Amino acid sequence: MLRSFFAAAAVLLLSASISMAAPVTLKLGHIAEPENVYGQGADHFAKLVKERSNGEIDVKVFPSSQLGNQRDLVEGLGLGTVDMTLTGTAVLGNFIPEVAVFDLPFIFRDVNHAYKALDTVGMDLAKKGEDRGMITLAIWENGVRHMTNNKHAVKEPGDMKGLKMRVMEQPVYIEMMKSLGASPTPMAMSELYTALQKGVIDGQENPLGHIATKRFNEVQKYLSLTGHTYASEPLLISKIAWNKLTPQQQEIVRQAAIDTRDWERQLCRDLEGKFLQQIKDAGTTQVNDDVDKEAFAKATRPVWDTYAKRFGDKNIKAIQAIQ
């Protein structure tokens, strides 16, 4: 009987220690609108974490660049001024250069190929960021990227010549535009709508979710479904914030990130058609789906060579070998 008493007391003490753990608040910043695919993913993730931790962990989501642009957010992870962020591999490539391999034009056969590559090669490469104070929990999705502009319909690489195009601050995208004869202009997303509206630039490239939810179609006459790159969206947490969590809390956060990855990827597939129809229904943008993708792939192949010269072709071959 005495033994049973002590066993029961031990269980009560363990339960009390778990329930009495100090509440944790994590600020998660990203640049998307809340209705964007990964904007919805961030909210879903926050809900899962709160439920599974019984309210012990509160993830507060700050969308629409409220905490800064993508580069600011990633830098903030290392400094400890940002707890969590969602950012593209293109921007992350400025901190972990090798991950830019995932932004090479036409490197994926389809989205399922992308998923497999990111969940294996991608997660391995992302570990290099831990030395810079950031942990990748899972790699979510932003969608397939397409071209828009205000000059003319783009159907083949030659149509890109001379266009002044906004790109992310990433060598892969800069080199891609140069290979197409366009003039790349690096610019933060928060500045893009105004720049398009005022004619500072001719066009830009983004997934349909961003084009629709940020209303770029309002200030762009032509959308060409080039599908030139696939936009992944890693979920990162600062090592400073991570180390403040108990092992049990860390497991809750990590598993919620993985579960949301699968939920959000399916959402992206479900919503792409909706976003495209939304753009068509607005009536301000001509949509062109008769794009010569083979010609685009051939024209942008030199970008692969540039990457291989800098980092070797090991990662390219690893991605291509995935079935």
Secondary structure as UniProt FT lines:
FT   HELIX           2..19
FT   STRAND          24..29
FT   TURN            34..35
FT   HELIX           37..52
FT   TURN            53..55
FT   STRAND          57..62
FT   TURN            64..67
FT   HELIX           70..79
FT   STRAND          84..86
FT   HELIX           89..92
FT   TURN            93..95
FT   HELIX           97..103
FT   TURN            105..106
FT   HELIX           111..117
FT   HELIX           118..122
FT   HELIX           123..126
FT   HELIX           127..132
FT   STRAND          134..149
FT   HELIX           157..160
FT   TURN            161..162
FT   STRAND          164..167
FT   HELIX           171..179
FT   TURN            180..181
FT   STRAND          183..186
FT   HELIX           189..191
FT   HELIX           192..197
FT   TURN            198..199
FT   STRAND          203..207
FT   HELIX           208..213
FT   TURN            214..215
FT   HELIX           216..219
FT   STRAND          222..238
FT   HELIX           239..242
FT   TURN            243..244
FT   HELIX           247..282
FT   STRAND          286..288
FT   HELIX           293..311
FT   HELIX           314..321
//
